[in-house]
Amino acid sequence: MAKKIGVLVELDYCVGCSACQLACQDYYQLPVTETYMRCFLGKPDVVDGRHEMFMSPYAYRLDKCANCLEKEEGNAPCAAICISKALHVGELEEMKQLADQTDGHLALYR
């Protein structure tokens, strides 16, 4: 049975730079118009009198993440390049445990 993969994003730290998306494209040698991960940027909202933007990378082809993790011995290029260390990729149970130990706004994709 294939391992279940999880992608955990610490939303308070993601800056929306799209480096993860580019690392994924580069790893799989995809054309610029294709990727297995996208960086979602929401419309700014006013929170406590300040404008805040919702940003989150999301992987929609986790089968590709599983392939990548296996080949790279657990070091996903998208997570390795993340400048704010907001992106974590690994086995789903490990990502759930990490989410339980992490404060703040999180997104867990599985």
The first five atom37 places (N, CA, C, CB, O) and aatype in JSON, in Angstrom:
{
  "aatype": [12, 0, 11, 11, 9, 7, 19, 10, 19, 6, 10, 3, 18, 4, 19, 7, 4, 15, 0, 4, 5, 10, 0, 4, 5, 3, 18, 18, 5, 10, 14, 19, 16, 6, 16, 18, 12, 1, 4, 13, 10, 7, 11, 14, 3, 19, 19, 3, 7, 1, 8, 6, 12, 13, 12, 15, 14, 18, 0, 18, 1, 10, 3, 11, 4, 0, 2, 4, 10, 6, 11, 6, 6, 7, 2, 0, 14, 4, 0, 0, 9, 4, 9, 15, 11, 0, 10, 8, 19, 7, 6, 10, 6, 6, 12, 11, 5, 10, 0, 3, 5, 16, 3, 7, 8, 10, 0, 10, 18, 1],
  "atom_mask": [
    [1, 1, 1, 1, 1],
    [1, 1, 1, 1, 1],
    [1, 1, 1, 1, 1],
    [1, 1, 1, 1, 1],
    [1, 1, 1, 1, 1],
    [1, 1, 1, 0, 1],
    [1, 1, 1, 1, 1],
    [1, 1, 1, 1, 1],
    [1, 1, 1, 1, 1],
    [1, 1, 1, 1, 1],
    [1, 1, 1, 1, 1],
    [1, 1, 1, 1, 1],
    [1, 1, 1, 1, 1],
    [1, 1, 1, 1, 1],
    [1, 1, 1, 1, 1],
    [1, 1, 1, 0, 1],
    [1, 1, 1, 1, 1],
    [1, 1, 1, 1, 1],
    [1, 1, 1, 1, 1],
    [1, 1, 1, 1, 1],
    [1, 1, 1, 1, 1],
    [1, 1, 1, 1, 1],
    [1, 1, 1, 1, 1],
    [1, 1, 1, 1, 1],
    [1, 1, 1, 1, 1],
    [1, 1, 1, 1, 1],
    [1, 1, 1, 1, 1],
    [1, 1, 1, 1, 1],
    [1, 1, 1, 1, 1],
    [1, 1, 1, 1, 1],
    [1, 1, 1, 1, 1],
    [1, 1, 1, 1, 1],
    [1, 1, 1, 1, 1],
    [1, 1, 1, 1, 1],
    [1, 1, 1, 1, 1],
    [1, 1, 1, 1, 1],
    [1, 1, 1, 1, 1],
    [1, 1, 1, 1, 1],
    [1, 1, 1, 1, 1],
    [1, 1, 1, 1, 1],
    [1, 1, 1, 1, 1],
    [1, 1, 1, 0, 1],
    [1, 1, 1, 1, 1],
    [1, 1, 1, 1, 1],
    [1, 1, 1, 1, 1],
    [1, 1, 1, 1, 1],
    [1, 1, 1, 1, 1],
    [1, 1, 1, 1, 1],
    [1, 1, 1, 0, 1],
    [1, 1, 1, 1, 1],
    [1, 1, 1, 1, 1],
    [1, 1, 1, 1, 1],
    [1, 1, 1, 1, 1],
    [1, 1, 1, 1, 1],
    [1, 1, 1, 1, 1],
    [1, 1, 1, 1, 1],
    [1, 1, 1, 1, 1],
    [1, 1, 1, 1, 1],
    [1, 1, 1, 1, 1],
    [1, 1, 1, 1, 1],
    [1, 1, 1, 1, 1],
    [1, 1, 1, 1, 1],
    [1, 1, 1, 1, 1],
    [1, 1, 1, 1, 1],
    [1, 1, 1, 1, 1],
    [1, 1, 1, 1, 1],
    [1, 1, 1, 1, 1],
    [1, 1, 1, 1, 1],
    [1, 1, 1, 1, 1],
    [1, 1, 1, 1, 1],
    [1, 1, 1, 1, 1],
    [1, 1, 1, 1, 1],
    [1, 1, 1, 1, 1],
    [1, 1, 1, 0, 1],
    [1, 1, 1, 1, 1],
    [1, 1, 1, 1, 1],
    [1, 1, 1, 1, 1],
    [1, 1, 1, 1, 1],
    [1, 1, 1, 1, 1],
    [1, 1, 1, 1, 1],
    [1, 1, 1, 1, 1],
    [1, 1, 1, 1, 1],
    [1, 1, 1, 1, 1],
    [1, 1, 1, 1, 1],
    [1, 1, 1, 1, 1],
    [1, 1, 1, 1, 1],
    [1, 1, 1, 1, 1],
    [1, 1, 1, 1, 1],
    [1, 1, 1, 1, 1],
    [1, 1, 1, 0, 1],
    [1, 1, 1, 1, 1],
    [1, 1, 1, 1, 1],
    [1, 1, 1, 1, 1],
    [1, 1, 1, 1, 1],
    [1, 1, 1, 1, 1],
    [1, 1, 1, 1, 1],
    [1, 1, 1, 1, 1],
    [1, 1, 1, 1, 1],
    [1, 1, 1, 1, 1],
    [1, 1, 1, 1, 1],
    [1, 1, 1, 1, 1],
    [1, 1, 1, 1, 1],
    [1, 1, 1, 1, 1],
    [1, 1, 1, 0, 1],
    [1, 1, 1, 1, 1],
    [1, 1, 1, 1, 1],
    [1, 1, 1, 1, 1],
    [1, 1, 1, 1, 1],
    [1, 1, 1, 1, 1],
    [1, 1, 1, 1, 1]
  ],
  "atom_positions": [
    [[0.84, -1.18, 0.0], [0.0, 0.0, 0.0], [0.89, 1.25, 0.0], [-0.95, 0.0, 1.22], [1.87, 1.33, 0.74]],
    [[0.53, 2.2, -0.82], [1.31, 3.44, -0.93], [1.18, 4.28, 0.34], [0.84, 4.26, -2.15], [0.14, 4.29, 1.0]],
    [[2.26, 4.96, 0.67], [2.24, 5.84, 1.83], [1.32, 7.02, 1.56], [3.66, 6.32, 2.19], [1.28, 7.54, 0.44]],
    [[0.59, 7.44, 2.59], [-0.23, 8.64, 2.46], [0.64, 9.84, 2.78], [-1.49, 8.59, 3.4], [1.35, 9.87, 3.79]],
    [[0.58, 10.82, 1.9], [1.43, 12.0, 2.02], [0.61, 13.19, 2.51], [2.1, 12.32, 0.66], [-0.56, 13.33, 2.16]],
    [[1.24, 14.02, 3.3], [0.61, 15.26, 3.76], [1.5, 16.45, 3.47], [0.0, 0.0, 0.0], [2.73, 16.35, 3.51]],
    [[0.88, 17.57, 3.17], [1.6, 18.83, 2.97], [1.05, 19.8, 4.01], [1.43, 19.38, 1.49], [-0.14, 20.13, 3.99]],
    [[1.91, 20.25, 4.91], [1.51, 21.15, 5.99], [2.08, 22.54, 5.71], [1.98, 20.62, 7.37], [3.28, 22.69, 5.45]],
    [[1.22, 23.54, 5.78], [1.64, 24.92, 5.55], [1.33, 25.74, 6.8], [0.94, 25.53, 4.3], [0.2, 25.76, 7.29]],
    [[2.36, 26.42, 7.32], [2.15, 27.35, 8.43], [1.79, 28.7, 7.81], [3.44, 27.46, 9.36], [2.66, 29.44, 7.35]],
    [[0.5, 29.0, 7.79], [-0.01, 30.16, 7.07], [0.48, 31.49, 7.63], [-1.51, 30.14, 7.09], [0.54, 32.48, 6.91]],
    [[0.84, 31.51, 8.9], [1.34, 32.76, 9.5], [2.73, 33.12, 8.98], [1.37, 32.64, 11.02], [3.17, 34.26, 9.13]],
    [[3.42, 32.16, 8.39], [4.79, 32.4, 7.94], [4.96, 32.4, 6.43], [5.69, 31.37, 8.53], [5.96, 32.92, 5.92]],
    [[4.02, 31.82, 5.69], [4.13, 31.79, 4.23], [4.05, 33.22, 3.7], [3.0, 30.91, 3.6], [3.15, 33.97, 4.05]],
    [[5.02, 33.58, 2.84], [5.06, 34.93, 2.29], [4.54, 34.98, 0.85], [6.47, 35.48, 2.34], [4.52, 36.04, 0.23]],
    [[4.13, 33.83, 0.32], [3.56, 33.8, -1.03], [4.57, 34.02, -2.14], [0.0, 0.0, 0.0], [4.22, 34.55, -3.19]],
    [[5.82, 33.64, -1.93], [6.88, 33.92, -2.91], [6.85, 32.98, -4.12], [8.22, 33.82, -2.24], [7.46, 33.28, -5.14]],
    [[6.15, 31.87, -4.01], [6.02, 30.87, -5.08], [7.3, 30.09, -5.36], [5.57, 31.53, -6.35], [7.39, 29.42, -6.39]],
    [[8.29, 30.18, -4.48], [9.53, 29.4, -4.68], [9.23, 27.9, -4.67], [10.56, 29.74, -3.59], [9.87, 27.14, -5.4]],
    [[8.26, 27.48, -3.86], [7.89, 26.06, -3.81], [7.35, 25.6, -5.16], [6.84, 25.81, -2.71], [7.67, 24.51, -5.64]],
    [[6.53, 26.44, -5.76], [5.95, 26.13, -7.07], [7.06, 25.99, -8.12], [4.95, 27.23, -7.49], [7.05, 25.06, -8.92]],
    [[8.01, 26.91, -8.09], [9.12, 26.87, -9.05], [10.03, 25.66, -8.81], [9.94, 28.16, -8.96], [10.52, 25.06, -9.76]],
    [[10.24, 25.3, -7.54], [11.07, 24.13, -7.23], [10.42, 22.86, -7.75], [11.31, 24.03, -5.71], [11.1, 21.97, -8.25]],
    [[9.1, 22.78, -7.64], [8.36, 21.63, -8.15], [8.46, 21.56, -9.67], [6.87, 21.71, -7.71], [8.73, 20.5, -10.24]],
    [[8.26, 22.69, -10.32], [8.38, 22.75, -11.79], [9.77, 22.32, -12.23], [8.07, 24.16, -12.31], [9.93, 21.54, -13.17]],
    [[10.78, 22.83, -11.55], [12.16, 22.52, -11.9], [12.46, 21.04, -11.7], [13.13, 23.38, -11.08], [13.08, 20.4, -12.54]],
    [[12.01, 20.49, -10.56], [12.29, 19.09, -10.24], [11.71, 18.16, -11.31], [11.72, 18.74, -8.87], [12.36, 17.21, -11.74]],
    [[10.48, 18.45, -11.72], [9.82, 17.6, -12.71], [10.03, 18.09, -14.14], [8.33, 17.54, -12.42], [9.47, 17.52, -15.08]],
    [[10.83, 19.13, -14.33], [11.13, 19.7, -15.64], [9.84, 19.99, -16.43], [12.04, 18.75, -16.44], [9.69, 19.59, -17.59]],
    [[8.93, 20.69, -15.76], [7.64, 21.03, -16.37], [7.74, 22.37, -17.08], [6.52, 21.07, -15.31], [8.54, 23.22, -16.71]],
    [[6.92, 22.55, -18.12], [6.87, 23.88, -18.75], [6.3, 24.91, -17.78], [6.02, 23.83, -20.05], [5.66, 24.55, -16.79]],
    [[6.52, 26.17, -18.06], [6.1, 27.25, -17.15], [4.6, 27.23, -16.88], [6.49, 28.59, -17.72], [4.16, 27.71, -15.83]],
    [[3.83, 26.71, -17.78], [2.37, 26.72, -17.62], [1.86, 25.56, -16.78], [1.71, 26.68, -18.98], [0.67, 25.49, -16.49]],
    [[2.74, 24.64, -16.38], [2.31, 23.47, -15.61], [3.06, 23.38, -14.29], [2.52, 22.18, -16.42], [4.22, 23.79, -14.19]],
    [[2.39, 22.85, -13.29], [3.02, 22.58, -11.99], [2.11, 21.65, -11.21], [3.3, 23.9, -11.19], [0.93, 21.54, -11.51]],
    [[2.66, 21.0, -10.21], [1.86, 20.15, -9.33], [1.55, 20.88, -8.03], [2.58, 18.81, -9.05], [0.88, 20.33, -7.15]],
    [[2.04, 22.1, -7.9], [1.81, 22.9, -6.7], [1.56, 24.34, -7.13], [3.01, 22.81, -5.71], [2.22, 24.85, -8.04]],
    [[0.63, 24.99, -6.49], [0.34, 26.39, -6.79], [0.35, 27.19, -5.49], [-1.03, 26.55, -7.53], [0.1, 26.65, -4.41]],
    [[0.64, 28.45, -5.61], [0.57, 29.35, -4.47], [-0.7, 30.17, -4.61], [1.85, 30.27, -4.38], [-0.84, 30.97, -5.54]],
    [[-1.62, 29.98, -3.69], [-2.91, 30.67, -3.72], [-2.79, 31.97, -2.96], [-4.03, 29.78, -3.13], [-2.38, 31.99, -1.8]],
    [[-3.16, 33.06, -3.6], [-3.18, 34.36, -2.94], [-4.62, 34.85, -2.92], [-2.25, 35.39, -3.68], [-5.22, 35.08, -3.97]],
    [[-5.17, 35.02, -1.73], [-6.55, 35.49, -1.61], [-6.61, 37.0, -1.61], [0.0, 0.0, 0.0], [-5.59, 37.69, -1.54]],
    [[-7.83, 37.51, -1.69], [-8.02, 38.97, -1.63], [-7.68, 39.46, -0.23], [-9.48, 39.36, -2.01], [-7.92, 38.76, 0.75]],
    [[-7.12, 40.66, -0.12], [-6.8, 41.18, 1.21], [-8.07, 41.47, 2.01], [-5.94, 42.45, 1.1], [-9.05, 41.99, 1.47]],
    [[-8.04, 41.15, 3.27], [-9.13, 41.45, 4.19], [-8.61, 42.42, 5.24], [-9.7, 40.16, 4.86], [-7.41, 42.48, 5.5]],
    [[-9.51, 43.18, 5.83], [-9.12, 44.06, 6.93], [-9.34, 43.3, 8.23], [-9.94, 45.42, 6.91], [-10.46, 42.91, 8.55]],
    [[-8.26, 43.09, 8.97], [-8.31, 42.39, 10.25], [-7.66, 43.29, 11.28], [-7.6, 40.98, 10.17], [-6.5, 43.67, 11.14]],
    [[-8.4, 43.62, 12.32], [-7.9, 44.52, 13.37], [-7.34, 45.83, 12.79], [-6.81, 43.82, 14.18], [-6.32, 46.33, 13.24]],
    [[-8.03, 46.36, 11.78], [-7.63, 47.63, 11.19], [-6.45, 47.55, 10.23], [0.0, 0.0, 0.0], [-5.98, 48.57, 9.74]],
    [[-5.97, 46.33, 9.95], [-4.84, 46.16, 9.02], [-5.28, 45.28, 7.86], [-3.6, 45.54, 9.75], [-6.15, 44.43, 8.0]],
    [[-4.67, 45.49, 6.73], [-4.92, 44.62, 5.59], [-4.09, 43.35, 5.75], [-4.6, 45.33, 4.24], [-2.88, 43.42, 5.97]],
    [[-4.75, 42.21, 5.62], [-4.04, 40.94, 5.68], [-4.39, 40.13, 4.44], [-4.39, 40.15, 6.97], [-5.53, 40.17, 3.96]],
    [[-3.42, 39.42, 3.94], [-3.59, 38.63, 2.73], [-3.51, 37.15, 3.09], [-2.53, 39.0, 1.66], [-2.63, 36.74, 3.84]],
    [[-4.42, 36.36, 2.56], [-4.35, 34.92, 2.77], [-3.47, 34.33, 1.68], [-5.78, 34.27, 2.76], [-3.76, 34.49, 0.49]],
    [[-2.41, 33.66, 2.07], [-1.5, 33.04, 1.12], [-1.27, 31.6, 1.54], [-0.15, 33.81, 1.03], [-1.08, 31.32, 2.72]],
    [[-1.3, 30.71, 0.59], [-1.03, 29.32, 0.91], [-0.64, 28.54, -0.32], [-2.23, 28.69, 1.57], [-1.37, 28.54, -1.31]],
    [[0.5, 27.88, -0.28], [0.78, 26.93, -1.35], [-0.11, 25.71, -1.16], [2.29, 26.54, -1.38], [-0.37, 25.32, -0.02]],
    [[-0.56, 25.12, -2.22], [-1.29, 23.88, -2.09], [-0.87, 22.92, -3.19], [-2.81, 24.12, -2.14], [-0.67, 23.32, -4.34]],
    [[-0.73, 21.67, -2.81], [-0.34, 20.63, -3.75], [-1.6, 19.87, -4.12], [0.76, 19.68, -3.15], [-2.33, 19.39, -3.25]],
    [[-1.86, 19.75, -5.39], [-3.06, 19.03, -5.8], [-2.73, 17.73, -6.5], [-3.9, 19.9, -6.71], [-3.64, 17.06, -7.0]],
    [[-1.48, 17.34, -6.54], [-1.07, 16.04, -7.07], [-0.16, 15.39, -6.03], [-0.35, 16.18, -8.48], [1.05, 15.31, -6.24]],
    [[-0.73, 14.95, -4.92], [0.09, 14.39, -3.85], [0.78, 13.1, -4.25], [-0.77, 14.15, -2.63], [1.75, 12.69, -3.6]],
    [[0.3, 12.45, -5.31], [1.02, 11.27, -5.8], [2.4, 11.68, -6.29], [0.22, 10.57, -6.94], [3.36, 10.92, -6.16]],
    [[2.51, 12.87, -6.86], [3.81, 13.38, -7.3], [4.68, 13.7, -6.09], [3.63, 14.63, -8.19], [5.89, 13.5, -6.12]],
    [[4.07, 14.21, -5.01], [4.82, 14.49, -3.79], [5.41, 13.2, -3.22], [3.91, 15.19, -2.74], [6.54, 13.19, -2.74]],
    [[4.63, 12.11, -3.27], [5.11, 10.82, -2.77], [6.31, 10.35, -3.58], [3.99, 9.77, -2.82], [7.29, 9.86, -3.02]],
    [[6.23, 10.51, -4.88], [7.32, 10.13, -5.78], [8.57, 10.95, -5.47], [6.9, 10.31, -7.25], [9.68, 10.41, -5.38]],
    [[8.39, 12.23, -5.31], [9.48, 13.16, -5.03], [10.14, 12.82, -3.69], [8.95, 14.62, -5.02], [11.37, 12.77, -3.59]],
    [[9.34, 12.59, -2.66], [9.87, 12.28, -1.33], [10.7, 11.0, -1.35], [8.74, 12.15, -0.32], [11.75, 10.92, -0.72]],
    [[10.21, 10.02, -2.08], [10.92, 8.74, -2.15], [12.28, 8.91, -2.82], [10.08, 7.7, -2.91], [13.29, 8.42, -2.33]],
    [[12.29, 9.61, -3.94], [13.55, 9.8, -4.69], [14.54, 10.67, -3.92], [13.26, 10.43, -6.05], [15.75, 10.45, -3.98]],
    [[14.03, 11.65, -3.2], [14.9, 12.6, -2.49], [15.1, 12.24, -1.02], [14.33, 14.0, -2.6], [15.56, 13.07, -0.24]],
    [[14.75, 11.02, -0.65], [14.93, 10.51, 0.71], [14.33, 11.43, 1.77], [16.41, 10.31, 0.99], [14.96, 11.71, 2.79]],
    [[13.11, 11.89, 1.53], [12.38, 12.69, 2.51], [12.62, 14.18, 2.45], [0.0, 0.0, 0.0], [12.03, 14.93, 3.23]],
    [[13.47, 14.63, 1.53], [13.77, 16.06, 1.42], [13.1, 16.64, 0.18], [15.3, 16.31, 1.36], [13.72, 16.73, -0.88]],
    [[11.85, 17.01, 0.3], [11.12, 17.57, -0.84], [11.74, 18.91, -1.25], [9.62, 17.74, -0.5], [11.92, 19.78, -0.4]],
    [[12.05, 19.09, -2.53], [12.65, 20.35, -2.98], [11.79, 21.57, -2.66], [12.88, 20.29, -4.47], [12.33, 22.64, -2.37]],
    [[10.47, 21.42, -2.7], [9.59, 22.56, -2.41], [9.75, 23.03, -0.96], [8.12, 22.2, -2.69], [9.78, 24.23, -0.7]],
    [[9.84, 22.08, -0.03], [10.0, 22.43, 1.39], [11.43, 22.92, 1.67], [9.67, 21.23, 2.29], [11.64, 23.81, 2.48]],
    [[12.4, 22.32, 0.98], [13.8, 22.69, 1.21], [14.08, 24.13, 0.78], [14.72, 21.75, 0.45], [14.92, 24.8, 1.38]],
    [[13.38, 24.61, -0.24], [13.64, 25.96, -0.76], [12.82, 27.04, -0.05], [13.35, 26.0, -2.25], [13.07, 28.23, -0.24]],
    [[11.85, 26.64, 0.76], [10.96, 27.6, 1.42], [11.76, 28.54, 2.33], [9.87, 26.85, 2.24], [12.35, 28.1, 3.32]],
    [[11.78, 29.83, 1.99], [12.61, 30.79, 2.72], [12.14, 31.03, 4.15], [12.64, 32.1, 1.98], [12.93, 31.39, 5.02]],
    [[10.85, 30.82, 4.4], [10.33, 31.05, 5.75], [10.12, 29.75, 6.51], [9.02, 31.82, 5.68], [9.61, 29.75, 7.64]],
    [[10.5, 28.63, 5.9], [10.35, 27.29, 6.5], [8.9, 27.03, 6.9], [11.26, 27.15, 7.74], [8.63, 26.38, 7.91]],
    [[7.96, 27.54, 6.1], [6.53, 27.4, 6.38], [5.94, 26.14, 5.77], [5.78, 28.6, 5.87], [4.82, 25.76, 6.1]],
    [[6.68, 25.48, 4.88], [6.16, 24.34, 4.14], [6.84, 23.06, 4.6], [6.36, 24.54, 2.62], [8.07, 22.98, 4.68]],
    [[6.02, 22.05, 4.9], [6.52, 20.76, 5.35], [5.83, 19.68, 4.53], [6.28, 20.54, 6.89], [4.62, 19.73, 4.33]],
    [[6.59, 18.7, 4.06], [6.03, 17.61, 3.26], [6.55, 16.31, 3.84], [6.41, 17.75, 1.75], [7.74, 16.17, 4.1]],
    [[5.65, 15.35, 4.04], [6.06, 14.06, 4.59], [4.89, 13.12, 4.7], [0.0, 0.0, 0.0], [3.82, 13.36, 4.14]],
    [[5.11, 12.04, 5.42], [4.03, 11.08, 5.62], [2.91, 11.76, 6.41], [4.54, 9.81, 6.36], [3.17, 12.56, 7.31]],
    [[1.69, 11.42, 6.06], [0.52, 12.09, 6.63], [0.51, 12.07, 8.15], [-0.75, 11.45, 6.1], [0.24, 13.1, 8.77]],
    [[0.8, 10.94, 8.75], [0.77, 10.86, 10.22], [1.81, 11.79, 10.85], [1.02, 9.41, 10.68], [1.54, 12.41, 11.88]],
    [[2.98, 11.88, 10.23], [4.01, 12.8, 10.74], [3.55, 14.25, 10.63], [5.33, 12.61, 9.97], [3.8, 15.05, 11.53]],
    [[2.88, 14.58, 9.54], [2.39, 15.95, 9.34], [1.27, 16.27, 10.33], [1.9, 16.14, 7.89], [1.17, 17.4, 10.8]],
    [[0.44, 15.28, 10.64], [-0.62, 15.49, 11.65], [0.01, 15.76, 13.02], [-1.56, 14.26, 11.72], [-0.45, 16.64, 13.75]],
    [[1.04, 14.99, 13.37], [1.73, 15.2, 14.65], [2.38, 16.57, 14.7], [2.78, 14.1, 14.88], [2.31, 17.26, 15.72]],
    [[3.01, 16.97, 13.61], [3.64, 18.3, 13.56], [2.58, 19.39, 13.71], [4.41, 18.48, 12.23], [2.82, 20.39, 14.38]],
    [[1.43, 19.2, 13.08], [0.34, 20.18, 13.18], [-0.14, 20.3, 14.63], [-0.83, 19.78, 12.26], [-0.45, 21.4, 15.09]],
    [[-0.2, 19.17, 15.34], [-0.64, 19.19, 16.74], [0.35, 19.94, 17.63], [-0.81, 17.76, 17.25], [-0.04, 20.5, 18.65]],
    [[1.63, 19.96, 17.24], [2.67, 20.61, 18.04], [2.91, 22.06, 17.64], [3.96, 19.83, 17.93], [3.71, 22.75, 18.26]],
    [[2.22, 22.52, 16.6], [2.48, 23.85, 16.05], [1.34, 24.8, 16.35], [2.71, 23.77, 14.53], [0.17, 24.46, 16.14]],
    [[1.67, 25.98, 16.85], [0.65, 27.01, 17.1], [0.45, 27.82, 15.84], [1.06, 27.92, 18.29], [1.32, 27.86, 14.96]],
    [[-0.68, 28.47, 15.74], [-0.92, 29.37, 14.61], [-1.9, 28.79, 13.6], [0.0, 0.0, 0.0], [-2.53, 27.76, 13.84]],
    [[-2.0, 29.46, 12.49], [-2.92, 29.07, 11.42], [-2.22, 28.08, 10.5], [-3.43, 30.3, 10.63], [-1.14, 28.36, 9.98]],
    [[-2.85, 26.93, 10.31], [-2.24, 25.86, 9.53], [-3.18, 25.38, 8.44], [-1.85, 24.69, 10.43], [-4.4, 25.52, 8.55]],
    [[-2.62, 24.83, 7.39], [-3.39, 24.13, 6.36], [-2.69, 22.79, 6.15], [-3.49, 24.96, 5.01], [-1.49, 22.74, 5.91]],
    [[-3.46, 21.7, 6.22], [-2.91, 20.36, 6.0], [-3.62, 19.76, 4.8], [-3.08, 19.46, 7.26], [-4.83, 19.55, 4.83]],
    [[-2.87, 19.49, 3.76], [-3.42, 18.89, 2.55], [-3.04, 17.42, 2.54], [-2.9, 19.61, 1.26], [-1.9, 17.05, 2.82]],
    [[-4.02, 16.59, 2.22], [-3.75, 15.15, 2.19], [-4.45, 14.49, 1.04], [-4.16, 14.5, 3.49], [-4.34, 13.27, 0.86]]
  ]
}
